[in-house]
């Protein structure tokens, strides 16, 4: 594997992880601010 390909793969993985973390944090914030009586 060339270094350039390795860097590109790392960027793709970090972007994917960032998307997952963002989605998780949005869900977490929504759960905290959601009314408790909503199931």
Secondary structure, DSSP 8 states (H G I E B T S, - for coil): --HHHHHHHHHHHHHHHHHHHHHHHHHHHHHHHS-TT--
